[in-house]
Amino acid sequence: MLDIRRHNAAFCCDHFLKHCGEQVRRAIKDHDMIGAGDRVVVAVSGGKDSLALWDLLLGLGYVPDGLYLGLGIGEYSDASGHAARAFAHERGLKLHELDLAADFGYDIPSAAAATHRAPCGACGLSKRHLFNAVAVEHGYDVVATGHNLDDEAAVLLGNVLRWEAGYLGRQHPVLPASAGFARKVKPLYRLGERETAAYCLLRGIDYQVEECPMAEGNRHLGYKEVLNALEDRSPGAKAAFVFGFLDRAHDRFTDDAGAEREGLQACVVCGSPTTSDVCAFCRLQERVGSRADQPR
Amino acid sequence: MVLRNPRREVEMPGPLTVSALLERLDVNPESVLVIQGDTLVTRDARLSDTDVVEIRPVTSGGAA
């Protein structure tokens, strides 16, 4: 049914599903991701990773709520939202919903136009800010995101190519809670994208299969292409890269990450933690709003 | 055969293995799932002329 060469194995359906559950269980246990009694919210996009994560956590006995953020990317976002709602509805799960346009006055296309930058930057910034803000507001202890092994390998490659010491120090399956921040965990980090996609397929989970149209050609995809070329020639390369970093190199960069978190203060607009007077999210809102007000 | 992203149909002479199909299409096996009919298949699965095959990309474009 599915061959995973880094495990030197091909799995039947039952054993593959068991394999996925075991990898997530191990990730949670190894890194103390979720404690007894912790309230968990899963950041849900409607894609394969976040829905697989939500399903796997349910299978392991957790009862997390979901949080979906509408990004305003046309039909892509419509389909993503539908997938997230359908998953939650079918299982009687609670799904918080925010919409960038309705709740904050902008969407990703307008943010990209206003900032003259790749939309992925505004998207990531918006998600990180709002997932945390909702978690803190509603008293969740943990925000779980669907970052998988391929995501972590691609981010690691980018950080290493540029020797981004602060980012390397923060790249970890768990970011502990701190003032104004909920704990952030990545329980899927031991599973590759083929595995999360196969999990959804075999579990009958309808997910947003189409790629985000605004991500086409971005750097992150480029890194993934390079890493998959390596993996095809050398099975296990991605896992060795990520797990080896976590085991033997991550600690060398934690001081750099700590230095970046010093001097956090409350944003004068929204109160979220920031190193400047106004946080990046509020600055983005202001910038998009300013551009929207300009005569054409 | 049906390919996604972009969606298209291609004529491909069978029989051939999944590996051979992906090689002919210049698709990295690490970036896709291959579905024969409604069954997920491995690289060594054999495909025939009459099979309906979906090659589903699994790579997500969003940065962390």
Interface residues (C-beta under 8 A of the other chain):
Chain A: M1 L2 D3 A10 S45 G47 K48 D49 C120 C123 G124 H147 D150 D151 E152 A154 V155 E193 R194 T196 A197 A198 L201 L202 V209 E210 E211 C212 A215 E216 N218 R219 H220 L221 K224 E225 N228 A229 E231 D232
Chain B: R4 N5 N28 P29 E30 S31 V32 L33 I35 T39 L40 V41 T42 R43 D44 R56 P57 V58 T59 S60 G61 G62 A63 A64
